[in-house]
Amino acid sequence: MAPLDLSALREDYARDGLDESDLAADPFAMFERWMGEAHAAIHHDANAMVVSTVGPDGAPSSRMVLLKGVSADGFVFFTNTASRKGSELAANPRCALLLPWHVLERQVRVDGVASPLPRADVEAYFSSRPHGSQLGAVASHQSQVVSGRAELEAAYADADARYPDDVPTPEEWGGYVVRPEVVEFWQGRTSRLHDRLVYRRTPTGWVTERLAP
């Protein structure tokens, strides 16, 4: 098979546009609108988002998680706080989020600061997870080196034997709310003249501006 010519792969986006008059009064209302449209169009993991953090050496790292809540406080996700992302957020809570909705030729970017969620919120969410996912969280010490798949499966079997019913929330399991400072709504357009409309937080409220694509 001939190698794929990545330089030749391109699409001309013509599905929709985004004008200043389309914007809601604040980024949360605007996000709720776009999230609803994304879920209707995609269904499977429309709430998947990239979380980017920065390590102590200044090196960035990114990974996919699931967005689990949005309010005026910010964007919520849950994870193992002893993982690489958790360790990096503990040292530097500034982070970036990205929700890519290729089917709609859209994306949302968020720059903000992450704060740990209260323990009661973490435990309430953990108790709502499927039993198998709870056991997986107990069995897996995220980002730690393991000898192989067998080690993970043995740890899962041990957790399953210990907790046939209720699974306690692991101490290292937690969650974050990202308070946004900047929220960008990106809509693909023809000839790469994409629409980029941005909300920026100021001491007196949100202001909006358009960026060149």
Contacts in CASP RR format, 6 or more apart in sequence:
PFRMAT RR
TARGET T0000
AUTHOR 0000-0000-0000
METHOD contacts of the structure
MODEL  1
MAPLDLSALREDYARDGLDESDLAADPFAMFERWMGEAHAAIHHDANAMV
VSTVGPDGAPSSRMVLLKGVSADGFVFFTNTASRKGSELAANPRCALLLP
WHVLERQVRVDGVASPLPRADVEAYFSSRPHGSQLGAVASHQSQVVSGRA
ELEAAYADADARYPDDVPTPEEWGGYVVRPEVVEFWQGRTSRLHDRLVYR
RTPTGWVTERLAP
12 190 0 8 1.000
12 191 0 8 1.000
13 105 0 8 1.000
13 187 0 8 1.000
13 188 0 8 1.000
13 189 0 8 1.000
13 190 0 8 1.000
13 194 0 8 1.000
14 189 0 8 1.000
14 190 0 8 1.000
15 104 0 8 1.000
15 105 0 8 1.000
15 188 0 8 1.000
16 104 0 8 1.000
16 105 0 8 1.000
16 106 0 8 1.000
16 187 0 8 1.000
16 188 0 8 1.000
17 187 0 8 1.000
17 188 0 8 1.000
17 189 0 8 1.000
17 195 0 8 1.000
18 185 0 8 1.000
18 187 0 8 1.000
18 195 0 8 1.000
18 197 0 8 1.000
19 195 0 8 1.000
20 197 0 8 1.000
20 208 0 8 1.000
20 210 0 8 1.000
23 30 0 8 1.000
23 185 0 8 1.000
23 197 0 8 1.000
23 199 0 8 1.000
23 208 0 8 1.000
24 30 0 8 1.000
24 33 0 8 1.000
25 206 0 8 1.000
26 72 0 8 1.000
26 199 0 8 1.000
26 206 0 8 1.000
27 180 0 8 1.000
27 183 0 8 1.000
27 185 0 8 1.000
27 199 0 8 1.000
27 206 0 8 1.000
28 70 0 8 1.000
28 71 0 8 1.000
28 72 0 8 1.000
28 74 0 8 1.000
30 183 0 8 1.000
30 185 0 8 1.000
30 199 0 8 1.000
31 70 0 8 1.000
31 108 0 8 1.000
31 183 0 8 1.000
32 70 0 8 1.000
34 101 0 8 1.000
34 106 0 8 1.000
34 108 0 8 1.000
34 185 0 8 1.000
35 46 0 8 1.000
35 47 0 8 1.000
35 70 0 8 1.000
36 46 0 8 1.000
37 104 0 8 1.000
38 46 0 8 1.000
38 99 0 8 1.000
38 101 0 8 1.000
38 103 0 8 1.000
38 104 0 8 1.000
38 106 0 8 1.000
39 46 0 8 1.000
39 47 0 8 1.000
41 101 0 8 1.000
41 103 0 8 1.000
41 104 0 8 1.000
42 101 0 8 1.000
42 103 0 8 1.000
42 104 0 8 1.000
45 66 0 8 1.000
46 101 0 8 1.000
47 66 0 8 1.000
47 67 0 8 1.000
47 68 0 8 1.000
47 99 0 8 1.000
48 64 0 8 1.000
48 65 0 8 1.000
48 66 0 8 1.000
48 67 0 8 1.000
48 99 0 8 1.000
49 64 0 8 1.000
49 65 0 8 1.000
49 66 0 8 1.000
49 67 0 8 1.000
49 75 0 8 1.000
49 77 0 8 1.000
49 97 0 8 1.000
49 98 0 8 1.000
49 99 0 8 1.000
50 62 0 8 1.000
50 63 0 8 1.000
50 64 0 8 1.000
50 97 0 8 1.000
50 98 0 8 1.000
50 99 0 8 1.000
50 100 0 8 1.000
51 62 0 8 1.000
51 63 0 8 1.000
51 64 0 8 1.000
51 65 0 8 1.000
51 77 0 8 1.000
51 85 0 8 1.000
51 95 0 8 1.000
51 96 0 8 1.000
51 97 0 8 1.000
52 60 0 8 1.000
52 61 0 8 1.000
52 62 0 8 1.000
52 95 0 8 1.000
52 96 0 8 1.000
52 97 0 8 1.000
52 98 0 8 1.000
53 60 0 8 1.000
53 61 0 8 1.000
53 62 0 8 1.000
53 84 0 8 1.000
53 85 0 8 1.000
53 86 0 8 1.000
53 88 0 8 1.000
53 89 0 8 1.000
53 92 0 8 1.000
53 95 0 8 1.000
54 60 0 8 1.000
54 61 0 8 1.000
54 88 0 8 1.000
54 92 0 8 1.000
54 94 0 8 1.000
54 95 0 8 1.000
55 61 0 8 1.000
55 88 0 8 1.000
55 91 0 8 1.000
55 92 0 8 1.000
56 88 0 8 1.000
56 91 0 8 1.000
56 92 0 8 1.000
61 84 0 8 1.000
61 85 0 8 1.000
61 88 0 8 1.000
63 85 0 8 1.000
65 77 0 8 1.000
65 78 0 8 1.000
65 79 0 8 1.000
66 77 0 8 1.000
67 75 0 8 1.000
67 76 0 8 1.000
67 77 0 8 1.000
67 97 0 8 1.000
67 99 0 8 1.000
68 76 0 8 1.000
68 77 0 8 1.000
68 78 0 8 1.000
68 125 0 8 1.000
69 75 0 8 1.000
69 76 0 8 1.000
69 77 0 8 1.000
70 76 0 8 1.000
73 177 0 8 1.000
73 179 0 8 1.000
74 177 0 8 1.000
74 178 0 8 1.000
74 179 0 8 1.000
74 180 0 8 1.000
75 97 0 8 1.000
75 110 0 8 1.000
75 177 0 8 1.000
75 178 0 8 1.000
75 180 0 8 1.000
76 117 0 8 1.000
76 175 0 8 1.000
76 176 0 8 1.000
76 177 0 8 1.000
76 178 0 8 1.000
77 175 0 8 1.000
77 176 0 8 1.000
77 178 0 8 1.000
78 117 0 8 1.000
78 122 0 8 1.000
78 125 0 8 1.000
78 126 0 8 1.000
78 173 0 8 1.000
78 174 0 8 1.000
78 175 0 8 1.000
78 176 0 8 1.000
79 85 0 8 1.000
79 86 0 8 1.000
79 142 0 8 1.000
79 173 0 8 1.000
79 174 0 8 1.000
79 175 0 8 1.000
79 176 0 8 1.000
80 86 0 8 1.000
80 137 0 8 1.000
80 140 0 8 1.000
80 141 0 8 1.000
80 142 0 8 1.000
80 143 0 8 1.000
80 170 0 8 1.000
80 172 0 8 1.000
80 173 0 8 1.000
80 174 0 8 1.000
81 90 0 8 1.000
81 116 0 8 1.000
81 172 0 8 1.000
81 173 0 8 1.000
81 174 0 8 1.000
81 175 0 8 1.000
82 141 0 8 1.000
82 142 0 8 1.000
82 143 0 8 1.000
82 172 0 8 1.000
83 142 0 8 1.000
83 143 0 8 1.000
84 143 0 8 1.000
85 143 0 8 1.000
89 95 0 8 1.000
89 114 0 8 1.000
89 176 0 8 1.000
93 113 0 8 1.000
93 114 0 8 1.000
93 115 0 8 1.000
94 111 0 8 1.000
94 112 0 8 1.000
94 113 0 8 1.000
94 114 0 8 1.000
95 112 0 8 1.000
95 113 0 8 1.000
95 114 0 8 1.000
95 178 0 8 1.000
96 109 0 8 1.000
96 110 0 8 1.000
96 111 0 8 1.000
96 112 0 8 1.000
97 108 0 8 1.000
97 109 0 8 1.000
97 110 0 8 1.000
97 112 0 8 1.000
97 178 0 8 1.000
98 107 0 8 1.000
98 108 0 8 1.000
98 109 0 8 1.000
98 110 0 8 1.000
99 107 0 8 1.000
99 108 0 8 1.000
100 107 0 8 1.000
101 107 0 8 1.000
101 108 0 8 1.000
105 187 0 8 1.000
105 188 0 8 1.000
106 185 0 8 1.000
106 186 0 8 1.000
106 187 0 8 1.000
106 188 0 8 1.000
107 186 0 8 1.000
108 183 0 8 1.000
108 184 0 8 1.000
108 185 0 8 1.000
108 186 0 8 1.000
109 182 0 8 1.000
109 183 0 8 1.000
109 184 0 8 1.000
109 186 0 8 1.000
110 178 0 8 1.000
110 180 0 8 1.000
110 182 0 8 1.000
110 183 0 8 1.000
110 184 0 8 1.000
111 180 0 8 1.000
111 181 0 8 1.000
111 182 0 8 1.000
112 178 0 8 1.000
112 179 0 8 1.000
112 180 0 8 1.000
112 181 0 8 1.000
112 182 0 8 1.000
113 178 0 8 1.000
113 179 0 8 1.000
113 181 0 8 1.000
114 176 0 8 1.000
114 177 0 8 1.000
114 178 0 8 1.000
114 179 0 8 1.000
115 176 0 8 1.000
115 177 0 8 1.000
115 179 0 8 1.000
116 174 0 8 1.000
116 175 0 8 1.000
116 176 0 8 1.000
117 174 0 8 1.000
117 175 0 8 1.000
117 176 0 8 1.000
117 177 0 8 1.000
121 175 0 8 1.000
122 169 0 8 1.000
122 173 0 8 1.000
122 174 0 8 1.000
122 175 0 8 1.000
123 169 0 8 1.000
125 175 0 8 1.000
126 134 0 8 1.000
126 137 0 8 1.000
126 167 0 8 1.000
126 169 0 8 1.000
126 173 0 8 1.000
127 169 0 8 1.000
129 137 0 8 1.000
131 167 0 8 1.000
134 163 0 8 1.000
134 167 0 8 1.000
135 156 0 8 1.000
135 159 0 8 1.000
135 160 0 8 1.000
135 163 0 8 1.000
135 167 0 8 1.000
136 156 0 8 1.000
136 159 0 8 1.000
137 170 0 8 1.000
137 173 0 8 1.000
138 155 0 8 1.000
138 159 0 8 1.000
138 163 0 8 1.000
138 167 0 8 1.000
138 170 0 8 1.000
139 152 0 8 1.000
139 155 0 8 1.000
139 156 0 8 1.000
139 158 0 8 1.000
139 159 0 8 1.000
140 152 0 8 1.000
140 155 0 8 1.000
141 172 0 8 1.000
146 152 0 8 1.000
159 167 0 8 1.000
180 199 0 8 1.000
180 201 0 8 1.000
181 200 0 8 1.000
181 201 0 8 1.000
182 198 0 8 1.000
182 199 0 8 1.000
182 200 0 8 1.000
182 201 0 8 1.000
183 198 0 8 1.000
183 199 0 8 1.000
184 196 0 8 1.000
184 197 0 8 1.000
184 198 0 8 1.000
184 199 0 8 1.000
184 211 0 8 1.000
185 195 0 8 1.000
185 196 0 8 1.000
185 197 0 8 1.000
185 198 0 8 1.000
186 194 0 8 1.000
186 195 0 8 1.000
186 196 0 8 1.000
187 194 0 8 1.000
187 195 0 8 1.000
188 194 0 8 1.000
188 195 0 8 1.000
189 195 0 8 1.000
189 213 0 8 1.000
192 213 0 8 1.000
193 213 0 8 1.000
194 213 0 8 1.000
195 210 0 8 1.000
195 213 0 8 1.000
196 210 0 8 1.000
196 211 0 8 1.000
196 212 0 8 1.000
196 213 0 8 1.000
197 208 0 8 1.000
197 209 0 8 1.000
197 210 0 8 1.000
197 211 0 8 1.000
198 208 0 8 1.000
198 209 0 8 1.000
198 210 0 8 1.000
198 211 0 8 1.000
199 206 0 8 1.000
199 207 0 8 1.000
199 208 0 8 1.000
200 206 0 8 1.000
200 207 0 8 1.000
200 208 0 8 1.000
200 209 0 8 1.000
END
